[in-house]
Amino acid sequence: MPKPTFSGPESLIEISISSNAGQLLWADVATEVGQQLKLDPDSLRGMLPHGSLDLNSPSVILTLFAINMASSDAVSFSIGKDDSGGQALKLKCQRSFFTGKVASPANSIANSIANSIAKSSTAVDLDSDWVDRTADKPLVVFFHGMNSSPKAFDVMRLAVREHGSATASVGYDYRQSIAESARQAMASLNSAFGTDARRPDLSLIGHSMGGLVARQMTESSAKNLASLDPKCIKQLITIGTPHQGSNWASLPPLADMFTPDGMDADDLMDVVLHRPSSLGIQDLIPGSPFLQTLNSRDRRDDVRYTAIIGTASPVGESQVSALRQTLKSMDQRGTMLRLIRPRIKPLLESFDELTAGKGDGIVSVESARIPDVEDQVEVSVSHFEMINRDGDDPGSSVLSIILQRLK
């Protein structure tokens, strides 16, 4: 098998692994990643799924998408072309995602993410010199996306500090309701400020679900949030945030339905009985009570709003077409898919989240817009790339947009 190509700045790795007529083994992926990063391939195999990959199969698109959804901004898989024009598996992630986790065989992607959630829940990482730096500038507070952690913004925080502002990053547990995450975040920030009588003005920046947490903090009443007065929030910047929800949030474990023996009893019950997902995921379903309440509120006149919107889906047009045809074929054959048609109807009718120009792979362009806000900026990056690019890469434009709007 041809050697993978490797590129990218120090903090980000991009590896392209060539296939044999579209066929790959996950073990081969682990081997190639291990060779590139000089890590133990056996430990890497424990982090990745098992078995083979057929890059020609629409089911693989869903499998990779499921991994990307579970990994949020930690890792991204996609299907593309290698230098010779053949099919290749593309891997993008922060270098530390693998290098910090290979010591233990229990460090699967799922376990690594779960550990991050546990460690980041309601945690606040606040610059030690925030008092001096916020004398004439707001404190810039970052909120990570689903299944992520405050460390996701380390590179951006460094750039913002160099720009002259103090920063903080707040963790939360995506499995609880977004309203509860916002309430806890306000309480945690208030506690982090300690006994200092002065509370700084705040500029909130949130990626994906984190943008909804930040917006809930901004537009909810002080009575609902307790501890810290929302009036201290002077700016809100959301990055790839599903203000109108995401169709993916209402779906059952579709990836399992494409693989023989892939569904266990719990998965089957989830599908047939429509068992609710975690509260945070429920809040992301289009038309959820949370989103209805959030979008019924007026925007605050004293807050500067910006929505940064990604338009570069990592899924190609041909792959979207193949996936659509596969789902429609299954629907027509009277399979189990028809039992859950109400839940997958949005996916059968619209693939905006996955279509280049209409979505970033996770969130559609229309959903990423904040209602009644003028400053809506479209950027040709994917959901993953929005906060995982730096240097001369196109994704650095997201950072440039942020720095231009911070005062």
Disulfide bonds with the S-S distance in Angstrom:
none
